[in-house]
Amino acid sequence: MAKKQSFGEEAAQRKGTHRRMAKVIISTKTTRNKYAFKEAMVDQDSVQEFIKEKQS
């Protein structure tokens, strides 16, 4: 069975609220010469900006 599809302003508002997210894992070297990993959920459009911020 097909899902019921709604049209109009209400459907457009619901569709706009869904954001595409990406999980980004950043590694950092600790003082004990081991690596620590941190996870972050970021908007898919701003992944490259987030990585550049964390690298510097």
DSSP file (Angstrom, degrees, kcal/mol; ACC not computed):
  #  RESIDUE AA STRUCTURE BP1 BP2  ACC     N-H-->O    O-->H-N    N-H-->O    O-->H-N    TCO  KAPPA ALPHA  PHI   PSI    X-CA   Y-CA   Z-CA
    1    1 A M              0   0    0      0, 0.0     2,-0.2     0, 0.0     0, 0.0   0.000 360.0 360.0 360.0 144.1    0.0    0.0    0.0
    2    2 A A        -     0   0    0      1,-0.1     2,-0.2     3,-0.0     3,-0.0  -0.553 360.0-111.1 -84.3 150.2    1.1    3.5   -0.8
    3    3 A K        -     0   0    0     -2,-0.2     2,-0.3     1,-0.1    -1,-0.1  -0.513  35.3-105.1 -77.2 148.8    1.5    6.1    2.0
    4    4 A K        -     0   0    0     -2,-0.2     2,-0.5     1,-0.0    -1,-0.1  -0.586  36.1-151.1 -73.7 133.8   -1.0    9.0    2.0
    5    5 A Q        -     0   0    0     -2,-0.3     2,-0.3    -3,-0.0     6,-0.0  -0.909   3.9-151.5-111.5 133.1    0.7   12.1    0.7
    6    6 A S        -     0   0    0     -2,-0.5     2,-0.3     5,-0.0     0, 0.0  -0.769  10.3-162.5-104.1 150.2   -0.4   15.5    1.9
    7    7 A F        +     0   0    0     -2,-0.3     3,-0.3     4,-0.1     2,-0.2  -0.799  41.1  46.1-124.1 164.8    0.0   18.7   -0.2
    8    8 A G  S  > S-     0   0    0     -2,-0.3     4,-1.8     1,-0.2     5,-0.1  -0.570 102.5 -34.5 104.9-164.8   -0.1   22.4    0.6
    9    9 A E  H  > S+     0   0    0      1,-0.2     4,-2.3     2,-0.2    -1,-0.2   0.868 130.6  56.1 -66.0 -38.7    1.5   24.6    3.2
   10   10 A E  H  > S+     0   0    0     -3,-0.3     4,-2.0     1,-0.2    -1,-0.2   0.907 109.0  46.6 -62.9 -41.9    1.3   22.1    6.0
   11   11 A A  H  > S+     0   0    0      1,-0.2     4,-2.2     2,-0.2    -1,-0.2   0.883 110.8  52.8 -67.5 -38.3    3.3   19.5    4.0
   12   12 A A  H  X S+     0   0    0     -4,-1.8     4,-1.8     1,-0.2    -2,-0.2   0.887 108.7  50.3 -65.3 -38.2    5.9   22.1    3.0
   13   13 A Q  H  X S+     0   0    0     -4,-2.3     4,-1.0     2,-0.2    -2,-0.2   0.916 111.2  47.9 -65.9 -42.8    6.4   23.1    6.6
   14   14 A R  H  X S+     0   0    0     -4,-2.0     4,-0.6     1,-0.2     3,-0.4   0.890 111.5  50.3 -64.9 -38.8    6.9   19.5    7.7
   15   15 A K  H >< S+     0   0    0     -4,-2.2     3,-0.7     1,-0.2    -1,-0.2   0.868 107.3  54.8 -68.2 -35.0    9.3   18.9    4.9
   16   16 A G  H 3< S+     0   0    0     -4,-1.8    -1,-0.2     1,-0.2    -2,-0.2   0.742  99.5  61.4 -69.2 -24.1   11.3   22.0    5.8
   17   17 A T  H 3< S+     0   0    0     -4,-1.0     2,-0.7    -3,-0.4    -1,-0.2   0.700  82.7  90.9 -78.9 -18.2   11.8   20.9    9.4
   18   18 A H    <<  -     0   0    0     -3,-0.7     2,-0.4    -4,-0.6    -4,-0.0  -0.687  62.1-168.1 -81.4 116.3   13.7   17.7    8.4
   19   19 A R        -     0   0    0     -2,-0.7     2,-0.6    25,-0.0    -2,-0.1  -0.844  22.0-124.7-105.7 141.7   17.4   18.5    8.3
   20   20 A R        -     0   0    0     -2,-0.4    24,-2.7     2,-0.0    25,-0.3  -0.759  35.3-167.1 -85.6 123.4   20.0   16.2    6.8
   21   21 A M  E     -A   43   0A   0     -2,-0.6     2,-0.4    22,-0.2    22,-0.2  -0.751  11.6-156.4-113.5 157.0   22.6   15.5    9.5
   22   22 A A  E     -A   42   0A   0     20,-2.9    20,-2.7    -2,-0.3     2,-0.6  -0.990  17.1-130.5-131.9 141.1   26.1   14.0    9.3
   23   23 A K  E     -A   41   0A   0     -2,-0.4     2,-0.5    18,-0.2    18,-0.2  -0.822  26.2-166.5 -91.5 124.3   28.1   12.3   12.1
   24   24 A V  E     -A   40   0A   0     16,-3.1    16,-2.0    -2,-0.6     2,-0.5  -0.940   6.4-159.8-114.6 131.0   31.6   13.7   12.2
   25   25 A I  E     -A   39   0A   0     -2,-0.5     2,-0.4    14,-0.2    14,-0.2  -0.953   8.1-168.2-113.7 120.6   34.3   12.0   14.2
   26   26 A I  E     -A   38   0A   0     12,-2.8    12,-2.6    -2,-0.5     2,-0.4  -0.909   6.9-152.1-110.5 132.0   37.3   14.1   15.1
   27   27 A S  E     -A   37   0A   0     -2,-0.4     2,-0.4    10,-0.2    10,-0.2  -0.850  12.8-176.6-104.7 140.9   40.5   12.6   16.5
   28   28 A T  E     -A   36   0A   0      8,-2.7     8,-3.2    -2,-0.4     2,-0.5  -0.987  26.7-121.1-133.1 145.0   42.9   14.4   18.8
   29   29 A K  E     -A   35   0A   0     -2,-0.4     6,-0.2     6,-0.2     2,-0.1  -0.733  30.0-146.0 -87.6 129.3   46.2   13.3   20.2
   30   30 A T    >   -     0   0    0      4,-3.5     3,-1.3    -2,-0.5    -1,-0.0  -0.257  29.4 -98.7 -87.1 177.0   46.3   13.3   24.1
   31   31 A T  T 3  S+     0   0    0      1,-0.3    -1,-0.1     2,-0.1    -2,-0.0   0.716 121.4  60.4 -69.6 -20.2   49.2   14.0   26.3
   32   32 A R  T 3  S-     0   0    0      2,-0.1    -1,-0.3     1,-0.0     3,-0.1   0.148 120.6-105.5 -93.3  19.8   49.9   10.3   26.8
   33   33 A N  S <  S+     0   0    0     -3,-1.3     2,-0.3     1,-0.2    -2,-0.1   0.808  85.1 118.9  59.0  34.0   50.5    9.9   23.0
   34   34 A K        -     0   0    0     -6,-0.0    -4,-3.5    -4,-0.0     2,-0.4  -0.760  64.1-112.4-116.5 169.4   47.2    8.2   22.5
   35   35 A Y  E     -A   29   0A   0     -2,-0.3     2,-0.4    -6,-0.2    -6,-0.2  -0.869  21.0-162.2-109.3 137.9   44.3    9.3   20.4
   36   36 A A  E     -A   28   0A   0     -8,-3.2    -8,-2.7    -2,-0.4     2,-0.4  -0.920  10.6-149.9-113.8 142.9   40.9   10.4   21.7
   37   37 A F  E     -A   27   0A   0     -2,-0.4     2,-0.4   -10,-0.2   -10,-0.2  -0.930   8.9-168.5-117.9 137.1   37.8   10.5   19.4
   38   38 A K  E     -A   26   0A   0    -12,-2.6   -12,-2.8    -2,-0.4     2,-0.3  -0.981   9.1-150.5-124.6 137.1   34.9   12.9   19.6
   39   39 A E  E     +A   25   0A   0     -2,-0.4     2,-0.3   -14,-0.2   -14,-0.2  -0.813  15.9 177.5-105.2 146.0   31.7   12.6   17.8
   40   40 A A  E     -A   24   0A   0    -16,-2.0   -16,-3.1    -2,-0.3     2,-0.6  -0.994  26.0-135.8-146.5 142.2   29.4   15.4   16.7
   41   41 A M  E     +A   23   0A   0     -2,-0.3     2,-0.3   -18,-0.2   -18,-0.2  -0.887  35.5 173.4 -97.8 123.6   26.2   15.7   14.7
   42   42 A V  E     -A   22   0A   0    -20,-2.7   -20,-2.9    -2,-0.6     5,-0.1  -0.922  40.0 -91.6-131.2 150.8   26.4   18.5   12.2
   43   43 A D  E >   -A   21   0A   0     -2,-0.3     3,-1.1   -22,-0.2   -22,-0.2  -0.368  38.6-123.3 -58.2 142.0   24.2   19.8    9.4
   44   44 A Q  G >  S+     0   0    0    -24,-2.7     3,-0.8     1,-0.3     4,-0.2   0.805 108.8  56.8 -62.2 -29.8   25.3   18.1    6.1
   45   45 A D  G 3  S+     0   0    0    -25,-0.3    -1,-0.3     1,-0.2     3,-0.2   0.755 109.1  44.8 -74.0 -23.4   25.9   21.5    4.5
   46   46 A S  G <> S+     0   0    0     -3,-1.1     4,-1.8     1,-0.2    -1,-0.2   0.075  76.6 108.6-111.3  25.2   28.4   22.7    7.1
   47   47 A V  H <> S+     0   0    0     -3,-0.8     4,-2.3     2,-0.2     5,-0.2   0.936  79.8  48.9 -67.1 -47.0   30.6   19.6    7.5
   48   48 A Q  H  > S+     0   0    0     -4,-0.2     4,-2.2     1,-0.2    -1,-0.2   0.890 111.2  50.5 -62.7 -39.7   33.6   21.0    5.8
   49   49 A E  H  > S+     0   0    0      2,-0.2     4,-2.1     1,-0.2    -1,-0.2   0.908 109.9  51.0 -63.4 -42.1   33.5   24.2    7.8
   50   50 A F  H  X S+     0   0    0     -4,-1.8     4,-2.0     1,-0.2    -2,-0.2   0.906 110.3  48.9 -62.1 -43.4   33.2   22.2   11.1
   51   51 A I  H  X S+     0   0    0     -4,-2.3     4,-1.8     1,-0.2    -1,-0.2   0.911 110.0  51.1 -65.2 -42.2   36.3   20.1   10.2
   52   52 A K  H  X S+     0   0    0     -4,-2.2     4,-1.3     1,-0.2    -1,-0.2   0.883 109.4  51.3 -63.3 -38.0   38.3   23.1    9.3
   53   53 A E  H  < S+     0   0    0     -4,-2.1    -1,-0.2     1,-0.2    -2,-0.2   0.908 111.9  46.3 -63.0 -42.1   37.5   24.8   12.6
   54   54 A K  H  < S+     0   0    0     -4,-2.0    -1,-0.2     1,-0.2    -2,-0.2   0.767 107.2  57.5 -75.5 -25.5   38.5   21.7   14.6
   55   55 A Q  H  <        0   0    0     -4,-1.8    -1,-0.2     1,-0.2    -2,-0.2   0.849 360.0 360.0 -74.4 -33.2   41.8   21.2   12.7
   56   56 A S     <        0   0    0     -4,-1.3    -1,-0.2    -5,-0.2    -2,-0.2   0.476 360.0 360.0 -89.3 360.0   43.1   24.6   13.5
